[in-house]
């Protein structure tokens, strides 16, 4: 006669079973809710950097904007999940940067982790190149120029969905900026962009507390 074996927990609930064919079957329950007032481990964050900043000229000395830097108090890691880049000018032309003639050196966006720079965009000189480097469909659709962004300007909006690049596990997707490190996310302007109407970056993700 075949015999089945069971493993029971302290409450006599079956946790595992070896059936009469020698197969092991395990059982799991939905985890209990955390106690009330338990601190949230994953908390959203948003950074909004005005790159234009009244006019940025990086043609002589590159201008660097550290969008996200590591928490030096060791409380949390950043997980960057999306980056939105907006170029706004009187008109948007794919062969230009906004309405400025194609840049000489371009703009860069990189994540520096463990001392290594990984570029999301590098040397973008035109709006057309910016669209190519973006990892997802730009807003609202192709073409990605938003007419009438404000009373006098159009805009080009590009979304970099980092979940598509770094899927991760247990929901920990995107670029990790580790606590207590020198990790950072940086945007670099290598040309004179003072003629642009506006230029900014939105960074979204979450902070993971242990």
N, C-alpha and C positions, 0 to 999 in steps of 0.2 A: 504494500500500500504506500503510495506517495505521500510524503509529509511536507507541509509548508511551514516555514519558520518565520517568526515575527520579531521585530525589535520595537519595544514600547518605551515611551518616555515616562517621566515621573508621574504623569497623570493618567497612565495606562492607555494613552493614545498611540496608535500604530505609527511609527516613524519610518520603518522600512520592512520589506517582506521579501523572502526568498521563496518563490513559488515551486511547484512540483516539477518544473522544467529546469530548475537551477538558475532562473533569472532573478536579478535583484531589482526590486521596485521601491522607489523612495516616495515619501509624501511630504508635502510642504504646505504650510498655512500662510495666508496673507499676514505680513508682519503687523504687530500691534502698532497703533499710532504712538508717536512720541508723546511724552508727558507735556501738558500745557506749560507754556512759558519756556520751552526748550529753545535755545538760540538756533536760528536757521543757519545751516552750513553753507548753502549756496544762495548768494545774494546778488541781484543784478547790479551792473554799473553802466554808466554812460559817460563818455568823455566827448566834449565838443571843442575842437581846436580851430580857431579862426586863423588859417594860414595867411590870408591876405593881410590882416592886422594893420590896415591902413596903407598897405603897399609894401611888398617884400622884395628886396633886391639882393639876390644871392650870386650875382654875376662875377663879383670880385672874390668875396668870401662866402662859401655856401652857408645858408641859414638852416639850422637844424631845429626841428620841433620834436621833443620827446613826448609822444602821445600817451604812452603808458610806461611807468617805471616800477620796478619791483618794490614791494612793501618791505622796508628795512627793519620794521619792528617784528617781523616774523609771524604776523597774525594770519595771513591769507596768501593764496596764489591767485593771480589773475588768469582767467581763461577768455581770450579774445575770440568771439565767434563771428562778428561781422564788422566790416569797415565800409563806410559810405563816403565817397569822394565827390565833391560838388565843385564844378567850375562854372562861374557865372560871369557873363559879359554882355555887352550890347547885342552882339550876335555870336552864335556859336558856329564855328567852321571846322569840319573834320581835318582839314589840312593845316589848321592853326591851333594854337593853345588858347581857347576862348576866341577872341578876335585878334590876339597877338600873333605875329608871324611865328612860324615854327621855331621852337627854342633851340639854342645852340647846344646846350648840355642836357637839359631835361630835369625832371624831378624823380626822386627815388622814395621808395617806402620799403623799410626792412625791419625784420624782427631779429634782435641780437640775443641769442640764448647760449649760455655756456661759452661766451666769447666768440661765437660764430655768427656771421651775418647771413641771413636768408632773405633774399629780396622777393617781395610781392610784386613790385614794379621797379624798373630800373631804366633810367635815361629816357623817360617818356617825353617826347618833344611836341606831340600834337594830340588833339582830342581823339583822332582816329586811333592812334596808338594806345591811348588810355582805354578805349572801348575794348580793344583786342586783349589787353592785359587783365581786364576785369573778369572774374571767374563765373559770374552769373549774368543773366539777362539784365540789361540796364533799364532804368525806369523812364517812362512808363512802358516802352516797347521799342522795337527797332523802327525808325531811327530813334535814338535815345535823347534827342534834344527836346527840352521842355520849353515851348514858346510862352512868353509872357510870365516868366518866373516872378518878376515883380514889374513895376510900371514901365521900366526902361530896359530890362535885361531878359535874356534867355539863360538857360542853364543846361549843363550836361551832368547827369547824376549816374554814378557807377557804384554798384554794390559788390563787394567782395565777400562771398559767403565762405568763411573758413571751415565750416562744418563739412563742406564738400571736399576739402583738401585733407583735413586731419579729423577723421571721424571719431577716433578715440573709443574708449569703453566706459561703461557705467555713466554715460552722459557727459564725460569729460572730453568734449570735442573742442577744436580750435587751437589757437596758439597759447601755450602756457608760459606765463611770466612768473618764475618761481620766487617765492618769498626769500628775503635775505640774500639775493643774488644781485648781479649787475645787469640782469636781463632787462630789455626794454623794446618798445615799438617806436620807431623814429621815421619822420617824414623829412626829406631834404630838398630844399630849393636851390638849384644851381644857376638860376638865371634871374633877370629883372622882370618881376611880375607886377610891378607897381601900376601898370595900365589896366589890370583886371578890375572888374567891378567887385567881385568877391570870390573867395576860394576857401573852403573849409572842409573839415573831416569829422565824421561821427564814428566813434568806436563803441561797440556794444559787446557785452558778454556777462560774465559773472565772477564774483570773488568766492573762492572756496576756503572756508574756515575749517580747521581741524580741531 
